[in-house]
Amino acid sequence: MALLSLTQNPCTLPLSYKPLKFSTKPLKSNALFFHFNLKSTFSVASSSYSFSDATGPTSSDIGKPEIVDEWGEKSPPEPEPDTKFPEPDPPQEVDEWGESGIVNLGGNGNLQSSGDENVIYEKKEEDERIPLRDLKRALVDTVYGTDLGFRASPEIRAEALELVSQLEAANPTPAPTANPQLLDGNWILVFTAFSELLPLLAVSSIPLVKVEKIVQSIDTSSQTVINSTTISSPASTSSFSASATFEVRSPSRIQVQFKEGIIKPPELKSTIDLPESINVAGQNINLSPLQQALNPLGNALQNVAALVSGLGPLKIPIPGERTSSWLLTTYLDEELRISRGDGGLFVLVKEGSSLLW
C-alpha cells in the first residue's frame, strides 16, 4: 500500500505564493516528493515509481525545438504534415446548365470529331460535346428570309459567320475532293457573304422580280461544275447558267475554269398572278386594278408560251480574265457544304435535304 504523510508548519500560509516546482529525483527509500513553495511539504511513499520515459528521443526529434508551457513543462513538437499545402481539386468545366464538359482531344491536342457526323467536339477551355445537326439547323434558320444574304443585317451576318466558323472547325471531311460521294450533286445556295453574286441578288430589289434559286452542280467524274440561276416574275420564269471545268489542286481546293454561259428561253406562265399590293419606296401600292386588266390576256400568253418553248438555249462564250477562279471547301458532309473562294463565302445545302424544309 502507498503511504501518504503530510507535514505542515504551524505558521499561517501566506496569501501570495510562487509557481509550482516539480521534481522527479528518485529517493533511496522508493519515495517521491512533491515540493510546493507554500510553506508545506507533501510526501508520497510508494513502491518503485519513475517518471522517466521508456522510449528516449528518436533521431527525428533531435535538433527540433522543444515547447515549454507556462508551468515550465516541456512537450514534444507536433509532427509536421507531409505537404505544407493541400492538393488542389482538379479543374472542371461546368456550363450554365451545370453539366460538365467532355474532354476528347487527340494525341496532338487538336479538335476532333466523333464517328457520328451529327456530333462534334468544339474546343473551348475543355472540349464540349455539341450536336452538329443543331449547328447546321441554327445556321440555316439564321439566314432564312435574308434573300441569300443580300438583305442580312450586320447582326444576322455576324451570327451567321460565327456559326460558319464553328462548323469549319469541326469539318468531318478534311479531304473533300477525295470523297466524290459527298461532293457530287446539286447544291442550293442559302447564304453568301463578301460575294460577287451580290449584284445579281440585287435583282430581287426590283418590284415583282425575285431570284428564286441559285444551284451549283458538281460532277467529279467529268470534273465539271455548272452554276445555275433562276429568276421569276409574275409573267415568266427565266434561268441562265455558266459551265466550267475544274482541276484538283489539293485535298480541299479546286481550280475552276469557266467556259461558256447558257441562257434558256423563258418559261411563260399561262396566267399572270400579281400580289394584292407591293411596297415601293415606303408606299403601299394596290395591284388589284392591274390584275383585272391583265386577266383577258391569258389566251394570248398561252400562245406565246408555246412558241417560245420551242426555242433552244443560247450559248455564249465567257471571255476575260475572270474565267478562272479557285474554290476551297472548308466543310462538307452529306447535306451541307461551305466553300470559300476569290468570289466570296458560300453556304450550300444539298438538294433534297431536310435542312431546306
C-alpha positions as CSV (number, residue, x, y, z in Angstrom):
1,M,0.0,0.0,0.0
2,A,1.1,3.5,-0.7
3,L,1.9,5.6,2.4
4,L,0.8,9.3,2.4
5,S,2.4,11.5,5.1
6,L,1.7,15.2,5.5
7,T,3.9,17.7,7.4
8,Q,2.8,21.3,7.9
9,N,4.4,24.1,9.8
10,P,2.1,25.8,12.4
11,C,2.6,29.2,10.7
12,T,-0.2,30.7,8.7
13,L,0.0,30.1,4.9
14,P,1.0,33.3,3.0
15,L,-1.6,34.9,0.7
16,S,0.9,35.1,-2.1
17,Y,2.8,32.1,-3.5
18,K,5.3,31.2,-6.2
19,P,4.6,28.9,-9.2
20,L,4.7,25.2,-8.7
21,K,8.1,23.5,-8.8
22,F,8.2,19.9,-9.9
23,S,11.0,17.4,-9.0
24,T,11.4,13.9,-10.2
25,K,14.6,12.9,-8.3
26,P,14.3,9.2,-7.2
27,L,14.9,8.6,-3.5
28,K,16.6,5.6,-1.9
29,S,13.5,4.8,0.1
30,N,11.5,4.5,-3.0
31,A,9.6,7.7,-2.1
32,L,8.8,10.5,-4.4
33,F,8.3,14.1,-3.0
34,F,6.3,16.9,-4.4
35,H,7.5,20.2,-3.1
36,F,5.2,23.2,-3.1
37,N,6.6,26.5,-2.1
38,L,3.6,27.1,0.1
39,K,5.5,26.5,3.4
40,S,4.1,23.0,3.2
41,T,5.7,19.7,2.3
42,F,3.8,16.7,0.9
43,S,5.5,13.3,0.7
44,V,4.2,10.3,-1.1
45,A,5.8,6.9,-0.4
46,S,5.0,4.1,-2.7
47,S,6.6,1.2,-4.4
48,S,9.1,1.8,-7.2
49,Y,7.9,4.6,-9.4
50,S,9.7,6.5,-12.2
51,F,8.7,9.4,-14.5
52,S,11.4,8.6,-17.0
53,D,10.0,7.7,-20.5
54,A,10.9,4.2,-21.6
55,T,11.4,5.5,-25.1
56,G,14.1,8.1,-25.4
57,P,14.2,10.8,-28.0
58,T,14.2,9.5,-31.6
59,S,16.6,10.7,-34.2
60,S,13.8,12.7,-35.9
61,D,13.3,14.6,-32.7
62,I,17.0,15.6,-32.3
63,G,17.5,19.2,-33.4
64,K,13.8,20.2,-33.1
65,P,12.8,23.0,-30.8
66,E,11.1,21.9,-27.5
67,I,7.9,23.5,-26.4
68,V,7.6,24.8,-22.8
69,D,4.3,25.7,-21.3
70,E,3.5,28.3,-18.6
71,W,4.3,25.8,-15.8
72,G,7.8,25.1,-17.2
73,E,6.9,21.6,-18.5
74,K,8.4,20.5,-21.8
75,S,6.4,18.8,-24.5
76,P,7.5,17.3,-27.8
77,P,6.7,19.3,-31.0
78,E,3.8,18.3,-33.2
79,P,4.6,16.2,-36.2
80,E,4.8,18.2,-39.4
81,P,2.4,17.3,-42.3
82,D,3.8,15.6,-45.4
83,T,3.0,18.6,-47.5
84,K,2.6,22.2,-46.5
85,F,-0.3,22.9,-48.9
86,P,-3.3,20.6,-49.7
87,E,-3.6,19.2,-53.1
88,P,-5.9,21.4,-55.3
89,D,-9.1,19.9,-56.8
90,P,-8.8,19.0,-60.4
91,P,-10.3,21.7,-62.7
92,Q,-13.7,21.0,-64.2
93,E,-15.7,22.6,-67.0
94,V,-19.2,23.3,-66.0
95,D,-21.6,25.2,-68.3
96,E,-24.6,27.3,-67.4
97,W,-26.8,24.3,-67.1
98,G,-24.5,22.7,-64.5
99,E,-23.2,20.0,-66.9
100,S,-19.6,19.0,-67.0
101,G,-17.8,19.2,-70.3
102,I,-16.5,16.0,-72.0
103,V,-12.8,16.0,-73.0
104,N,-11.9,14.3,-76.2
105,L,-8.6,15.6,-77.5
106,G,-6.4,13.7,-79.9
107,G,-2.8,12.9,-79.3
108,N,-1.8,16.2,-80.8
109,G,-4.3,18.1,-78.7
110,N,-6.3,19.2,-81.7
111,L,-10.1,19.3,-82.1
112,Q,-11.7,16.0,-83.0
113,S,-15.0,15.0,-84.5
114,S,-16.7,11.8,-83.4
115,G,-17.6,8.9,-85.7
116,D,-21.2,10.2,-85.7
117,E,-21.4,13.2,-88.1
118,N,-24.3,14.6,-86.0
119,V,-21.9,15.1,-83.0
120,I,-18.8,17.2,-82.9
121,Y,-16.2,18.3,-80.3
122,E,-15.7,22.0,-80.3
123,K,-12.6,23.1,-78.4
124,K,-13.1,25.6,-75.6
125,E,-11.3,25.5,-72.2
126,E,-12.2,21.9,-72.3
127,D,-14.0,20.1,-75.1
128,E,-17.7,20.0,-75.0
129,R,-19.9,17.6,-76.9
130,I,-22.1,19.7,-79.3
131,P,-24.8,18.4,-81.7
132,L,-23.6,19.1,-85.2
133,R,-27.1,18.9,-86.5
134,D,-28.1,21.7,-84.2
135,L,-25.3,23.9,-85.5
136,K,-26.4,23.3,-89.1
137,R,-30.0,24.0,-88.4
138,A,-29.1,27.2,-86.5
139,L,-27.2,28.4,-89.5
140,V,-30.0,27.7,-92.0
141,D,-32.6,29.3,-89.7
142,T,-30.4,32.4,-89.1
143,V,-30.1,33.2,-92.8
144,Y,-33.7,32.4,-93.6
145,G,-35.5,35.4,-95.2
146,T,-32.3,37.3,-96.0
147,D,-32.6,36.8,-99.8
148,L,-29.5,34.6,-99.7
149,G,-27.6,37.1,-97.6
150,F,-28.4,40.2,-99.7
151,R,-30.8,41.7,-97.0
152,A,-28.9,40.3,-94.0
153,S,-28.4,42.9,-91.3
154,P,-24.9,43.3,-89.7
155,E,-26.1,41.4,-86.6
156,I,-27.5,38.5,-88.7
157,R,-24.4,38.4,-90.8
158,A,-22.1,38.3,-87.8
159,E,-24.1,35.5,-86.2
160,A,-24.1,33.5,-89.4
161,L,-20.3,33.9,-89.8
162,E,-19.8,32.7,-86.2
163,L,-21.8,29.6,-86.9
164,V,-19.8,29.1,-90.1
165,S,-16.6,29.3,-88.2
166,Q,-17.8,26.7,-85.7
167,L,-18.8,24.3,-88.4
168,E,-15.5,24.8,-90.3
169,A,-13.6,24.0,-87.1
170,A,-15.4,20.6,-86.9
171,N,-15.2,19.7,-90.6
172,P,-15.8,15.9,-90.7
173,T,-14.4,15.6,-94.2
174,P,-10.8,17.1,-94.3
175,A,-10.3,15.9,-97.9
176,P,-13.5,16.8,-99.8
177,T,-12.0,16.2,-103.3
178,A,-11.3,12.6,-102.2
179,N,-14.9,12.0,-101.3
180,P,-16.9,12.2,-104.6
181,Q,-19.9,10.5,-103.0
182,L,-20.3,13.6,-100.8
183,L,-19.1,16.3,-103.2
184,D,-21.2,15.2,-106.2
185,G,-24.8,16.5,-106.6
186,N,-26.9,19.6,-106.8
187,W,-26.1,22.2,-104.1
188,I,-28.6,25.0,-103.4
189,L,-27.2,28.3,-102.2
190,V,-28.7,29.5,-98.9
191,F,-26.3,32.3,-97.9
192,T,-23.3,34.2,-99.3
193,A,-21.2,37.0,-97.9
194,F,-18.4,39.2,-99.4
195,S,-19.6,37.7,-102.7
196,E,-19.5,38.8,-106.4
197,L,-23.0,37.4,-106.5
198,L,-24.4,40.4,-104.5
199,P,-25.1,42.5,-107.7
200,L,-27.1,39.6,-109.1
201,L,-29.0,39.2,-105.9
202,A,-29.9,42.9,-106.1
203,V,-32.3,42.0,-108.8
204,S,-34.7,40.9,-106.0
205,S,-35.0,44.6,-105.1
206,I,-36.9,45.2,-108.3
207,P,-40.6,45.1,-107.7
208,L,-42.3,41.8,-108.8
209,V,-38.9,40.2,-109.6
210,K,-37.2,37.7,-107.4
211,V,-34.1,35.5,-107.5
212,E,-35.7,32.1,-106.8
213,K,-32.8,29.8,-106.7
214,I,-29.0,29.5,-107.3
215,V,-27.7,26.0,-107.7
216,Q,-24.2,24.6,-108.2
217,S,-24.0,21.1,-109.8
218,I,-20.7,19.2,-109.4
219,D,-19.7,16.1,-111.2
220,T,-16.3,14.8,-110.2
221,S,-16.2,12.0,-112.8
222,S,-16.2,14.6,-115.6
223,Q,-14.7,17.3,-113.5
224,T,-17.3,19.8,-114.4
225,V,-19.2,22.5,-112.5
226,I,-22.5,24.2,-113.6
227,N,-23.8,27.3,-111.8
228,S,-27.5,28.0,-112.5
229,T,-29.7,30.9,-111.5
230,T,-33.5,31.1,-111.7
231,I,-35.3,34.4,-111.7
232,S,-39.1,34.7,-111.6
233,S,-41.7,37.3,-112.3
234,P,-45.5,37.3,-112.5
235,A,-45.4,36.6,-116.2
236,S,-42.4,34.2,-116.6
237,T,-39.5,32.2,-115.1
238,S,-36.1,32.7,-116.6
239,S,-32.9,30.8,-116.0
240,F,-29.3,31.0,-117.1
241,S,-26.1,29.1,-116.2
242,A,-22.3,29.1,-116.5
243,S,-20.4,25.9,-117.2
244,A,-16.9,25.2,-116.1
245,T,-14.2,22.6,-115.7
246,F,-12.0,22.1,-112.7
247,E,-8.7,20.6,-111.6
248,V,-7.9,19.3,-108.2
249,R,-5.1,21.3,-106.6
250,S,-5.2,19.9,-103.0
251,P,-7.5,17.7,-100.9
252,S,-9.8,20.6,-100.4
253,R,-9.1,23.0,-103.2
254,I,-10.0,23.0,-106.9
255,Q,-9.1,25.4,-109.7
256,V,-12.2,26.3,-111.8
257,Q,-12.1,27.4,-115.5
258,F,-15.4,28.9,-116.9
259,K,-16.1,28.0,-120.5
260,E,-19.5,29.4,-121.5
261,G,-22.8,30.9,-120.4
262,I,-26.1,29.3,-121.3
263,I,-29.4,31.3,-121.5
264,K,-32.5,29.2,-121.6
265,P,-35.7,30.5,-123.2
266,P,-38.1,32.0,-120.6
267,E,-41.0,29.9,-119.4
268,L,-44.0,32.0,-119.8
269,K,-46.9,31.4,-117.4
270,S,-50.4,30.9,-118.7
271,T,-51.8,33.4,-116.3
272,I,-50.3,36.5,-114.6
273,D,-50.7,36.3,-110.9
274,L,-50.0,39.6,-109.2
275,P,-49.9,40.2,-105.4
276,E,-52.6,42.3,-104.0
277,S,-50.1,45.1,-103.2
278,I,-46.4,45.9,-103.3
279,N,-44.3,48.3,-101.3
280,V,-42.3,50.8,-103.4
281,A,-40.1,53.4,-101.6
282,G,-42.1,53.0,-98.5
283,Q,-45.5,53.4,-100.2
284,N,-48.1,50.6,-100.4
285,I,-49.5,50.2,-104.0
286,N,-52.7,48.3,-104.7
287,L,-52.3,46.0,-107.7
288,S,-55.9,44.7,-107.9
289,P,-56.9,47.0,-110.8
290,L,-53.9,45.9,-112.8
291,Q,-54.6,42.3,-112.2
292,Q,-58.2,42.7,-113.5
293,A,-56.8,44.4,-116.6
294,L,-54.4,41.6,-117.4
295,N,-56.8,38.7,-117.0
296,P,-58.1,38.9,-120.6
297,L,-54.5,38.4,-121.9
298,G,-54.4,34.8,-120.6
299,N,-55.1,33.2,-124.1
300,A,-52.5,35.3,-125.8
301,L,-49.9,34.4,-123.2
302,Q,-50.6,30.7,-123.7
303,N,-49.9,31.1,-127.5
304,V,-46.7,33.0,-126.9
305,A,-45.5,30.4,-124.3
306,A,-46.0,27.6,-126.8
307,L,-43.9,29.5,-129.4
308,V,-41.1,30.3,-127.0
309,S,-40.8,26.8,-125.6
310,G,-39.7,25.5,-129.0
311,L,-36.6,27.7,-128.9
312,G,-33.2,26.2,-127.9
313,P,-30.8,27.6,-125.3
314,L,-28.4,30.4,-126.3
315,K,-24.7,29.6,-125.6
316,I,-22.3,32.4,-125.1
317,P,-18.5,32.0,-124.6
318,I,-17.2,33.7,-121.5
319,P,-14.2,35.9,-122.2
320,G,-12.0,37.9,-120.0
321,E,-9.6,37.4,-117.1
322,R,-12.4,36.3,-114.7
323,T,-12.8,33.0,-116.5
324,S,-10.5,31.4,-113.9
325,S,-11.3,31.1,-110.2
326,W,-10.4,28.9,-107.2
327,L,-12.7,27.3,-104.6
328,L,-11.8,25.9,-101.2
329,T,-14.2,23.6,-99.5
330,T,-13.9,24.2,-95.7
331,Y,-16.8,22.0,-94.6
332,L,-18.5,19.0,-96.2
333,D,-21.0,16.3,-95.2
334,E,-23.9,14.6,-96.8
335,E,-26.2,17.6,-96.7
336,L,-24.2,20.8,-96.1
337,R,-21.2,22.4,-97.8
338,I,-19.3,25.6,-97.0
339,S,-16.8,26.9,-99.6
340,R,-14.6,30.0,-99.8
341,G,-13.0,31.4,-102.9
342,D,-12.0,34.6,-104.6
343,G,-15.7,35.0,-105.3
344,G,-16.6,35.1,-101.5
345,L,-18.1,32.8,-98.9
346,F,-20.9,30.3,-99.9
347,V,-23.1,28.1,-97.8
348,L,-24.9,25.5,-99.7
349,V,-27.4,22.7,-98.9
350,K,-27.7,19.5,-101.0
351,E,-30.9,19.2,-102.9
352,G,-33.5,17.1,-101.1
353,S,-32.0,17.7,-97.6
354,S,-34.4,18.2,-94.7
355,L,-32.5,21.4,-93.9
356,L,-34.4,23.1,-96.7
357,W,-37.8,22.2,-95.3
